[in-house]
Amino acid sequence: MTIRVAGICGSLRAASLNKGLLQAAVELAPAGMEIAIYTRLGDIPPYNDDVFTKGDPEAVADMKSFIGSRDAMLIVSPEYNYGVPGVLKNAIDWASRPSGKCVLNRKPAALMGCSPGLGGTIRCQHALRQTFVFTETHVMSQPEIKIPSAAALFDTSGRLTDENTRQHVKKFLEAFAVWTGRFRD
């Protein structure tokens, strides 16, 4: 049975290293895993409870349907100012509603990220883990992918070319397949 994964990049930048890392995950997914990339993160309006009580905006409904129709979620994100990029946190805030019945509830998830700096997205991933406690999202704790000084690992088209990193991503996804299997009905 195929594990269907919602791939979400926390960057809107066209030449994002994290988009390249997510694309590498698509290419390196093990047999039996299919990663589909969500592309409308920038269309989601700022969270507003007054809007939520009237019904989800179309872009939000689309995102919830995308996540809800998949078995697991892979978030690949940069770190902005020691935290989660606002566009990603906003999407999570929308996806976390209604509380207790949200599409993130009990969803297996994994986090990856890379950075041109030395931090390697460690603080962003920590903040995401804390946020996902509220939604009861099952985030895989090990192995981890937090890649510092990542610019040298990609070619000019944004493709991850470093073979050691590609192997690390492959092993990470194999572990994620096992992790996701623990929560399947």
PyMOL commands that place a pseudoatom at each C-alpha (Angstrom):
pseudoatom trace, name=CA, resn=MET, resi=1, chain=A, elem=C, hetatm=0, pos=[0.000, 0.000, 0.000]
pseudoatom trace, name=CA, resn=THR, resi=2, chain=A, elem=C, hetatm=0, pos=[1.426, 3.367, -1.048]
pseudoatom trace, name=CA, resn=ILE, resi=3, chain=A, elem=C, hetatm=0, pos=[2.126, 5.998, 1.608]
pseudoatom trace, name=CA, resn=ARG, resi=4, chain=A, elem=C, hetatm=0, pos=[0.812, 9.284, 0.237]
pseudoatom trace, name=CA, resn=VAL, resi=5, chain=A, elem=C, hetatm=0, pos=[2.735, 12.236, 1.677]
pseudoatom trace, name=CA, resn=ALA, resi=6, chain=A, elem=C, hetatm=0, pos=[1.821, 15.927, 1.570]
pseudoatom trace, name=CA, resn=GLY, resi=7, chain=A, elem=C, hetatm=0, pos=[5.046, 17.829, 0.914]
pseudoatom trace, name=CA, resn=ILE, resi=8, chain=A, elem=C, hetatm=0, pos=[4.991, 21.437, 2.131]
pseudoatom trace, name=CA, resn=CYS, resi=9, chain=A, elem=C, hetatm=0, pos=[7.793, 23.961, 1.710]
pseudoatom trace, name=CA, resn=GLY, resi=10, chain=A, elem=C, hetatm=0, pos=[7.872, 26.843, 4.183]
pseudoatom trace, name=CA, resn=SER, resi=11, chain=A, elem=C, hetatm=0, pos=[9.467, 29.222, 1.685]
pseudoatom trace, name=CA, resn=LEU, resi=12, chain=A, elem=C, hetatm=0, pos=[7.785, 31.162, -1.110]
pseudoatom trace, name=CA, resn=ARG, resi=13, chain=A, elem=C, hetatm=0, pos=[11.079, 32.135, -2.757]
pseudoatom trace, name=CA, resn=ALA, resi=14, chain=A, elem=C, hetatm=0, pos=[11.464, 30.778, -6.300]
pseudoatom trace, name=CA, resn=ALA, resi=15, chain=A, elem=C, hetatm=0, pos=[15.111, 29.799, -5.770]
pseudoatom trace, name=CA, resn=SER, resi=16, chain=A, elem=C, hetatm=0, pos=[14.615, 28.446, -2.242]
pseudoatom trace, name=CA, resn=LEU, resi=17, chain=A, elem=C, hetatm=0, pos=[17.137, 25.837, -1.132]
pseudoatom trace, name=CA, resn=ASN, resi=18, chain=A, elem=C, hetatm=0, pos=[14.321, 24.217, 0.825]
pseudoatom trace, name=CA, resn=LYS, resi=19, chain=A, elem=C, hetatm=0, pos=[12.264, 23.812, -2.356]
pseudoatom trace, name=CA, resn=GLY, resi=20, chain=A, elem=C, hetatm=0, pos=[15.290, 22.032, -3.794]
pseudoatom trace, name=CA, resn=LEU, resi=21, chain=A, elem=C, hetatm=0, pos=[15.495, 19.836, -0.707]
pseudoatom trace, name=CA, resn=LEU, resi=22, chain=A, elem=C, hetatm=0, pos=[11.797, 18.966, -0.978]
pseudoatom trace, name=CA, resn=GLN, resi=23, chain=A, elem=C, hetatm=0, pos=[12.222, 18.154, -4.673]
pseudoatom trace, name=CA, resn=ALA, resi=24, chain=A, elem=C, hetatm=0, pos=[15.129, 15.873, -3.734]
pseudoatom trace, name=CA, resn=ALA, resi=25, chain=A, elem=C, hetatm=0, pos=[12.805, 14.101, -1.288]
pseudoatom trace, name=CA, resn=VAL, resi=26, chain=A, elem=C, hetatm=0, pos=[10.318, 13.536, -4.118]
pseudoatom trace, name=CA, resn=GLU, resi=27, chain=A, elem=C, hetatm=0, pos=[13.099, 12.012, -6.234]
pseudoatom trace, name=CA, resn=LEU, resi=28, chain=A, elem=C, hetatm=0, pos=[14.558, 9.908, -3.409]
pseudoatom trace, name=CA, resn=ALA, resi=29, chain=A, elem=C, hetatm=0, pos=[11.325, 8.614, -1.860]
pseudoatom trace, name=CA, resn=PRO, resi=30, chain=A, elem=C, hetatm=0, pos=[11.497, 4.869, -1.257]
pseudoatom trace, name=CA, resn=ALA, resi=31, chain=A, elem=C, hetatm=0, pos=[9.335, 2.414, -3.145]
pseudoatom trace, name=CA, resn=GLY, resi=32, chain=A, elem=C, hetatm=0, pos=[5.823, 2.624, -1.758]
pseudoatom trace, name=CA, resn=MET, resi=33, chain=A, elem=C, hetatm=0, pos=[6.026, 6.334, -0.907]
pseudoatom trace, name=CA, resn=GLU, resi=34, chain=A, elem=C, hetatm=0, pos=[4.643, 9.117, -3.072]
pseudoatom trace, name=CA, resn=ILE, resi=35, chain=A, elem=C, hetatm=0, pos=[5.308, 12.758, -2.142]
pseudoatom trace, name=CA, resn=ALA, resi=36, chain=A, elem=C, hetatm=0, pos=[3.052, 15.396, -3.700]
pseudoatom trace, name=CA, resn=ILE, resi=37, chain=A, elem=C, hetatm=0, pos=[4.101, 19.027, -3.269]
pseudoatom trace, name=CA, resn=TYR, resi=38, chain=A, elem=C, hetatm=0, pos=[1.563, 21.615, -2.132]
pseudoatom trace, name=CA, resn=THR, resi=39, chain=A, elem=C, hetatm=0, pos=[2.098, 24.779, -4.196]
pseudoatom trace, name=CA, resn=ARG, resi=40, chain=A, elem=C, hetatm=0, pos=[-0.466, 27.297, -2.920]
pseudoatom trace, name=CA, resn=LEU, resi=41, chain=A, elem=C, hetatm=0, pos=[1.007, 28.332, 0.439]
pseudoatom trace, name=CA, resn=GLY, resi=42, chain=A, elem=C, hetatm=0, pos=[1.255, 31.948, -0.716]
pseudoatom trace, name=CA, resn=ASP, resi=43, chain=A, elem=C, hetatm=0, pos=[-2.479, 32.041, -1.538]
pseudoatom trace, name=CA, resn=ILE, resi=44, chain=A, elem=C, hetatm=0, pos=[-3.564, 31.447, 2.057]
pseudoatom trace, name=CA, resn=PRO, resi=45, chain=A, elem=C, hetatm=0, pos=[-4.817, 34.660, 3.713]
pseudoatom trace, name=CA, resn=PRO, resi=46, chain=A, elem=C, hetatm=0, pos=[-3.715, 35.699, 7.211]
pseudoatom trace, name=CA, resn=TYR, resi=47, chain=A, elem=C, hetatm=0, pos=[-5.580, 33.720, 9.858]
pseudoatom trace, name=CA, resn=ASN, resi=48, chain=A, elem=C, hetatm=0, pos=[-8.616, 35.563, 11.193]
pseudoatom trace, name=CA, resn=ASP, resi=49, chain=A, elem=C, hetatm=0, pos=[-11.093, 33.850, 13.510]
pseudoatom trace, name=CA, resn=ASP, resi=50, chain=A, elem=C, hetatm=0, pos=[-13.897, 36.094, 12.247]
pseudoatom trace, name=CA, resn=VAL, resi=51, chain=A, elem=C, hetatm=0, pos=[-13.277, 34.739, 8.738]
pseudoatom trace, name=CA, resn=PHE, resi=52, chain=A, elem=C, hetatm=0, pos=[-12.942, 31.158, 10.028]
pseudoatom trace, name=CA, resn=THR, resi=53, chain=A, elem=C, hetatm=0, pos=[-16.364, 31.270, 11.711]
pseudoatom trace, name=CA, resn=LYS, resi=54, chain=A, elem=C, hetatm=0, pos=[-17.914, 32.148, 8.322]
pseudoatom trace, name=CA, resn=GLY, resi=55, chain=A, elem=C, hetatm=0, pos=[-16.162, 29.281, 6.549]
pseudoatom trace, name=CA, resn=ASP, resi=56, chain=A, elem=C, hetatm=0, pos=[-12.747, 28.558, 5.130]
pseudoatom trace, name=CA, resn=PRO, resi=57, chain=A, elem=C, hetatm=0, pos=[-11.511, 30.710, 2.250]
pseudoatom trace, name=CA, resn=GLU, resi=58, chain=A, elem=C, hetatm=0, pos=[-11.016, 28.687, -0.948]
pseudoatom trace, name=CA, resn=ALA, resi=59, chain=A, elem=C, hetatm=0, pos=[-7.224, 28.479, -0.604]
pseudoatom trace, name=CA, resn=VAL, resi=60, chain=A, elem=C, hetatm=0, pos=[-7.566, 27.225, 2.980]
pseudoatom trace, name=CA, resn=ALA, resi=61, chain=A, elem=C, hetatm=0, pos=[-10.159, 24.615, 2.014]
pseudoatom trace, name=CA, resn=ASP, resi=62, chain=A, elem=C, hetatm=0, pos=[-7.817, 23.488, -0.778]
pseudoatom trace, name=CA, resn=MET, resi=63, chain=A, elem=C, hetatm=0, pos=[-4.894, 23.128, 1.645]
pseudoatom trace, name=CA, resn=LYS, resi=64, chain=A, elem=C, hetatm=0, pos=[-6.985, 21.221, 4.191]
pseudoatom trace, name=CA, resn=SER, resi=65, chain=A, elem=C, hetatm=0, pos=[-8.224, 18.882, 1.467]
pseudoatom trace, name=CA, resn=PHE, resi=66, chain=A, elem=C, hetatm=0, pos=[-4.664, 18.343, 0.229]
pseudoatom trace, name=CA, resn=ILE, resi=67, chain=A, elem=C, hetatm=0, pos=[-3.333, 17.474, 3.691]
pseudoatom trace, name=CA, resn=GLY, resi=68, chain=A, elem=C, hetatm=0, pos=[-6.412, 15.501, 4.713]
pseudoatom trace, name=CA, resn=SER, resi=69, chain=A, elem=C, hetatm=0, pos=[-6.282, 13.294, 1.629]
pseudoatom trace, name=CA, resn=ARG, resi=70, chain=A, elem=C, hetatm=0, pos=[-2.763, 12.123, 2.442]
pseudoatom trace, name=CA, resn=ASP, resi=71, chain=A, elem=C, hetatm=0, pos=[-1.393, 9.657, 4.956]
pseudoatom trace, name=CA, resn=ALA, resi=72, chain=A, elem=C, hetatm=0, pos=[1.452, 11.821, 6.244]
pseudoatom trace, name=CA, resn=MET, resi=73, chain=A, elem=C, hetatm=0, pos=[3.063, 15.228, 5.960]
pseudoatom trace, name=CA, resn=LEU, resi=74, chain=A, elem=C, hetatm=0, pos=[6.649, 16.291, 5.194]
pseudoatom trace, name=CA, resn=ILE, resi=75, chain=A, elem=C, hetatm=0, pos=[7.490, 19.903, 5.997]
pseudoatom trace, name=CA, resn=VAL, resi=76, chain=A, elem=C, hetatm=0, pos=[10.699, 21.329, 4.571]
pseudoatom trace, name=CA, resn=SER, resi=77, chain=A, elem=C, hetatm=0, pos=[11.340, 24.828, 5.821]
pseudoatom trace, name=CA, resn=PRO, resi=78, chain=A, elem=C, hetatm=0, pos=[13.940, 27.529, 6.249]
pseudoatom trace, name=CA, resn=GLU, resi=79, chain=A, elem=C, hetatm=0, pos=[14.351, 29.358, 9.526]
pseudoatom trace, name=CA, resn=TYR, resi=80, chain=A, elem=C, hetatm=0, pos=[13.489, 33.054, 9.719]
pseudoatom trace, name=CA, resn=ASN, resi=81, chain=A, elem=C, hetatm=0, pos=[14.715, 35.089, 12.690]
pseudoatom trace, name=CA, resn=TYR, resi=82, chain=A, elem=C, hetatm=0, pos=[15.228, 31.947, 14.798]
pseudoatom trace, name=CA, resn=GLY, resi=83, chain=A, elem=C, hetatm=0, pos=[11.702, 30.732, 14.103]
pseudoatom trace, name=CA, resn=VAL, resi=84, chain=A, elem=C, hetatm=0, pos=[9.069, 29.427, 11.716]
pseudoatom trace, name=CA, resn=PRO, resi=85, chain=A, elem=C, hetatm=0, pos=[8.454, 31.474, 8.552]
pseudoatom trace, name=CA, resn=GLY, resi=86, chain=A, elem=C, hetatm=0, pos=[5.226, 33.450, 8.958]
pseudoatom trace, name=CA, resn=VAL, resi=87, chain=A, elem=C, hetatm=0, pos=[3.608, 31.991, 5.844]
pseudoatom trace, name=CA, resn=LEU, resi=88, chain=A, elem=C, hetatm=0, pos=[4.089, 28.439, 7.172]
pseudoatom trace, name=CA, resn=LYS, resi=89, chain=A, elem=C, hetatm=0, pos=[2.918, 29.256, 10.700]
pseudoatom trace, name=CA, resn=ASN, resi=90, chain=A, elem=C, hetatm=0, pos=[-0.145, 30.962, 9.225]
pseudoatom trace, name=CA, resn=ALA, resi=91, chain=A, elem=C, hetatm=0, pos=[-0.976, 27.849, 7.186]
pseudoatom trace, name=CA, resn=ILE, resi=92, chain=A, elem=C, hetatm=0, pos=[-0.610, 25.673, 10.289]
pseudoatom trace, name=CA, resn=ASP, resi=93, chain=A, elem=C, hetatm=0, pos=[-2.901, 28.021, 12.224]
pseudoatom trace, name=CA, resn=TRP, resi=94, chain=A, elem=C, hetatm=0, pos=[-5.590, 27.610, 9.548]
pseudoatom trace, name=CA, resn=ALA, resi=95, chain=A, elem=C, hetatm=0, pos=[-5.043, 23.837, 9.328]
pseudoatom trace, name=CA, resn=SER, resi=96, chain=A, elem=C, hetatm=0, pos=[-5.367, 23.518, 13.118]
pseudoatom trace, name=CA, resn=ARG, resi=97, chain=A, elem=C, hetatm=0, pos=[-9.035, 24.541, 12.974]
pseudoatom trace, name=CA, resn=PRO, resi=98, chain=A, elem=C, hetatm=0, pos=[-11.458, 23.282, 14.100]
pseudoatom trace, name=CA, resn=SER, resi=99, chain=A, elem=C, hetatm=0, pos=[-9.584, 22.348, 17.245]
pseudoatom trace, name=CA, resn=GLY, resi=100, chain=A, elem=C, hetatm=0, pos=[-9.623, 18.621, 17.969]
pseudoatom trace, name=CA, resn=LYS, resi=101, chain=A, elem=C, hetatm=0, pos=[-10.952, 17.744, 14.506]
pseudoatom trace, name=CA, resn=CYS, resi=102, chain=A, elem=C, hetatm=0, pos=[-8.304, 19.339, 12.339]
pseudoatom trace, name=CA, resn=VAL, resi=103, chain=A, elem=C, hetatm=0, pos=[-6.530, 17.669, 9.402]
pseudoatom trace, name=CA, resn=LEU, resi=104, chain=A, elem=C, hetatm=0, pos=[-3.290, 17.691, 11.403]
pseudoatom trace, name=CA, resn=ASN, resi=105, chain=A, elem=C, hetatm=0, pos=[-4.748, 15.689, 14.288]
pseudoatom trace, name=CA, resn=ARG, resi=106, chain=A, elem=C, hetatm=0, pos=[-2.794, 12.440, 14.696]
pseudoatom trace, name=CA, resn=LYS, resi=107, chain=A, elem=C, hetatm=0, pos=[-1.167, 12.886, 11.271]
pseudoatom trace, name=CA, resn=PRO, resi=108, chain=A, elem=C, hetatm=0, pos=[2.351, 11.411, 11.027]
pseudoatom trace, name=CA, resn=ALA, resi=109, chain=A, elem=C, hetatm=0, pos=[4.835, 14.119, 10.050]
pseudoatom trace, name=CA, resn=ALA, resi=110, chain=A, elem=C, hetatm=0, pos=[8.522, 14.721, 9.480]
pseudoatom trace, name=CA, resn=LEU, resi=111, chain=A, elem=C, hetatm=0, pos=[10.579, 17.910, 9.371]
pseudoatom trace, name=CA, resn=MET, resi=112, chain=A, elem=C, hetatm=0, pos=[13.577, 18.802, 7.222]
pseudoatom trace, name=CA, resn=GLY, resi=113, chain=A, elem=C, hetatm=0, pos=[15.339, 22.042, 6.514]
pseudoatom trace, name=CA, resn=CYS, resi=114, chain=A, elem=C, hetatm=0, pos=[18.479, 23.636, 5.192]
pseudoatom trace, name=CA, resn=SER, resi=115, chain=A, elem=C, hetatm=0, pos=[20.080, 27.013, 5.577]
pseudoatom trace, name=CA, resn=PRO, resi=116, chain=A, elem=C, hetatm=0, pos=[22.908, 28.954, 3.953]
pseudoatom trace, name=CA, resn=GLY, resi=117, chain=A, elem=C, hetatm=0, pos=[23.973, 29.846, 7.517]
pseudoatom trace, name=CA, resn=LEU, resi=118, chain=A, elem=C, hetatm=0, pos=[25.275, 27.709, 10.338]
pseudoatom trace, name=CA, resn=GLY, resi=119, chain=A, elem=C, hetatm=0, pos=[21.974, 27.133, 12.188]
pseudoatom trace, name=CA, resn=GLY, resi=120, chain=A, elem=C, hetatm=0, pos=[20.613, 24.525, 9.803]
pseudoatom trace, name=CA, resn=THR, resi=121, chain=A, elem=C, hetatm=0, pos=[16.978, 25.288, 10.847]
pseudoatom trace, name=CA, resn=ILE, resi=122, chain=A, elem=C, hetatm=0, pos=[17.323, 23.800, 14.324]
pseudoatom trace, name=CA, resn=ARG, resi=123, chain=A, elem=C, hetatm=0, pos=[15.230, 26.527, 15.998]
pseudoatom trace, name=CA, resn=CYS, resi=124, chain=A, elem=C, hetatm=0, pos=[12.501, 26.419, 13.355]
pseudoatom trace, name=CA, resn=GLN, resi=125, chain=A, elem=C, hetatm=0, pos=[12.171, 22.668, 13.744]
pseudoatom trace, name=CA, resn=HIS, resi=126, chain=A, elem=C, hetatm=0, pos=[12.022, 22.980, 17.523]
pseudoatom trace, name=CA, resn=ALA, resi=127, chain=A, elem=C, hetatm=0, pos=[9.258, 25.600, 17.248]
pseudoatom trace, name=CA, resn=LEU, resi=128, chain=A, elem=C, hetatm=0, pos=[7.315, 23.422, 14.790]
pseudoatom trace, name=CA, resn=ARG, resi=129, chain=A, elem=C, hetatm=0, pos=[7.541, 20.447, 17.151]
pseudoatom trace, name=CA, resn=GLN, resi=130, chain=A, elem=C, hetatm=0, pos=[6.118, 22.599, 19.940]
pseudoatom trace, name=CA, resn=THR, resi=131, chain=A, elem=C, hetatm=0, pos=[3.261, 23.807, 17.717]
pseudoatom trace, name=CA, resn=PHE, resi=132, chain=A, elem=C, hetatm=0, pos=[2.420, 20.256, 16.669]
pseudoatom trace, name=CA, resn=VAL, resi=133, chain=A, elem=C, hetatm=0, pos=[1.940, 19.215, 20.298]
pseudoatom trace, name=CA, resn=PHE, resi=134, chain=A, elem=C, hetatm=0, pos=[-1.286, 21.253, 20.220]
pseudoatom trace, name=CA, resn=THR, resi=135, chain=A, elem=C, hetatm=0, pos=[-2.571, 19.528, 17.071]
pseudoatom trace, name=CA, resn=GLU, resi=136, chain=A, elem=C, hetatm=0, pos=[-1.477, 16.073, 18.273]
pseudoatom trace, name=CA, resn=THR, resi=137, chain=A, elem=C, hetatm=0, pos=[0.544, 15.663, 15.086]
pseudoatom trace, name=CA, resn=HIS, resi=138, chain=A, elem=C, hetatm=0, pos=[2.954, 12.724, 15.366]
pseudoatom trace, name=CA, resn=VAL, resi=139, chain=A, elem=C, hetatm=0, pos=[6.309, 14.260, 14.396]
pseudoatom trace, name=CA, resn=MET, resi=140, chain=A, elem=C, hetatm=0, pos=[9.171, 11.812, 13.827]
pseudoatom trace, name=CA, resn=SER, resi=141, chain=A, elem=C, hetatm=0, pos=[11.986, 12.627, 16.247]
pseudoatom trace, name=CA, resn=GLN, resi=142, chain=A, elem=C, hetatm=0, pos=[14.868, 10.683, 14.667]
pseudoatom trace, name=CA, resn=PRO, resi=143, chain=A, elem=C, hetatm=0, pos=[16.661, 10.833, 12.310]
pseudoatom trace, name=CA, resn=GLU, resi=144, chain=A, elem=C, hetatm=0, pos=[16.821, 14.565, 11.731]
pseudoatom trace, name=CA, resn=ILE, resi=145, chain=A, elem=C, hetatm=0, pos=[17.766, 16.672, 8.726]
pseudoatom trace, name=CA, resn=LYS, resi=146, chain=A, elem=C, hetatm=0, pos=[18.960, 20.178, 9.616]
pseudoatom trace, name=CA, resn=ILE, resi=147, chain=A, elem=C, hetatm=0, pos=[21.518, 21.135, 6.987]
pseudoatom trace, name=CA, resn=PRO, resi=148, chain=A, elem=C, hetatm=0, pos=[23.808, 24.144, 7.626]
pseudoatom trace, name=CA, resn=SER, resi=149, chain=A, elem=C, hetatm=0, pos=[25.894, 25.895, 4.940]
pseudoatom trace, name=CA, resn=ALA, resi=150, chain=A, elem=C, hetatm=0, pos=[23.634, 24.316, 2.342]
pseudoatom trace, name=CA, resn=ALA, resi=151, chain=A, elem=C, hetatm=0, pos=[24.229, 26.570, -0.673]
pseudoatom trace, name=CA, resn=ALA, resi=152, chain=A, elem=C, hetatm=0, pos=[27.293, 24.565, -1.725]
pseudoatom trace, name=CA, resn=LEU, resi=153, chain=A, elem=C, hetatm=0, pos=[25.239, 21.346, -1.809]
pseudoatom trace, name=CA, resn=PHE, resi=154, chain=A, elem=C, hetatm=0, pos=[22.959, 22.478, -4.657]
pseudoatom trace, name=CA, resn=ASP, resi=155, chain=A, elem=C, hetatm=0, pos=[23.692, 23.254, -8.295]
pseudoatom trace, name=CA, resn=THR, resi=156, chain=A, elem=C, hetatm=0, pos=[22.669, 26.502, -10.001]
pseudoatom trace, name=CA, resn=SER, resi=157, chain=A, elem=C, hetatm=0, pos=[19.262, 25.053, -10.942]
pseudoatom trace, name=CA, resn=GLY, resi=158, chain=A, elem=C, hetatm=0, pos=[18.467, 24.275, -7.282]
pseudoatom trace, name=CA, resn=ARG, resi=159, chain=A, elem=C, hetatm=0, pos=[19.028, 20.515, -7.486]
pseudoatom trace, name=CA, resn=LEU, resi=160, chain=A, elem=C, hetatm=0, pos=[20.596, 18.817, -4.463]
pseudoatom trace, name=CA, resn=THR, resi=161, chain=A, elem=C, hetatm=0, pos=[23.819, 17.357, -5.870]
pseudoatom trace, name=CA, resn=ASP, resi=162, chain=A, elem=C, hetatm=0, pos=[25.826, 16.435, -2.778]
pseudoatom trace, name=CA, resn=GLU, resi=163, chain=A, elem=C, hetatm=0, pos=[25.790, 12.631, -2.694]
pseudoatom trace, name=CA, resn=ASN, resi=164, chain=A, elem=C, hetatm=0, pos=[26.287, 12.304, 1.080]
pseudoatom trace, name=CA, resn=THR, resi=165, chain=A, elem=C, hetatm=0, pos=[23.314, 14.591, 1.721]
pseudoatom trace, name=CA, resn=ARG, resi=166, chain=A, elem=C, hetatm=0, pos=[21.203, 12.737, -0.863]
pseudoatom trace, name=CA, resn=GLN, resi=167, chain=A, elem=C, hetatm=0, pos=[21.948, 9.450, 0.943]
pseudoatom trace, name=CA, resn=HIS, resi=168, chain=A, elem=C, hetatm=0, pos=[21.032, 11.055, 4.267]
pseudoatom trace, name=CA, resn=VAL, resi=169, chain=A, elem=C, hetatm=0, pos=[17.698, 12.211, 2.788]
pseudoatom trace, name=CA, resn=LYS, resi=170, chain=A, elem=C, hetatm=0, pos=[17.073, 8.724, 1.405]
pseudoatom trace, name=CA, resn=LYS, resi=171, chain=A, elem=C, hetatm=0, pos=[17.662, 7.101, 4.818]
pseudoatom trace, name=CA, resn=PHE, resi=172, chain=A, elem=C, hetatm=0, pos=[15.510, 9.771, 6.463]
pseudoatom trace, name=CA, resn=LEU, resi=173, chain=A, elem=C, hetatm=0, pos=[12.617, 8.953, 4.109]
pseudoatom trace, name=CA, resn=GLU, resi=174, chain=A, elem=C, hetatm=0, pos=[13.021, 5.221, 4.719]
pseudoatom trace, name=CA, resn=ALA, resi=175, chain=A, elem=C, hetatm=0, pos=[12.729, 5.898, 8.461]
pseudoatom trace, name=CA, resn=PHE, resi=176, chain=A, elem=C, hetatm=0, pos=[9.722, 8.141, 7.780]
pseudoatom trace, name=CA, resn=ALA, resi=177, chain=A, elem=C, hetatm=0, pos=[8.006, 5.296, 5.920]
pseudoatom trace, name=CA, resn=VAL, resi=178, chain=A, elem=C, hetatm=0, pos=[8.467, 3.069, 8.977]
pseudoatom trace, name=CA, resn=TRP, resi=179, chain=A, elem=C, hetatm=0, pos=[7.290, 5.886, 11.273]
pseudoatom trace, name=CA, resn=THR, resi=180, chain=A, elem=C, hetatm=0, pos=[4.170, 6.485, 9.183]
pseudoatom trace, name=CA, resn=GLY, resi=181, chain=A, elem=C, hetatm=0, pos=[3.399, 2.764, 9.172]
pseudoatom trace, name=CA, resn=ARG, resi=182, chain=A, elem=C, hetatm=0, pos=[3.119, 2.845, 12.960]
pseudoatom trace, name=CA, resn=PHE, resi=183, chain=A, elem=C, hetatm=0, pos=[0.020, 5.052, 12.664]
pseudoatom trace, name=CA, resn=ARG, resi=184, chain=A, elem=C, hetatm=0, pos=[-1.818, 3.424, 9.765]
pseudoatom trace, name=CA, resn=ASP, resi=185, chain=A, elem=C, hetatm=0, pos=[-5.156, 1.791, 10.424]
for i in range(1, 185): cmd.bond("trace and resi %d" % i, "trace and resi %d" % (i + 1))
show_as sticks, trace
zoom trace
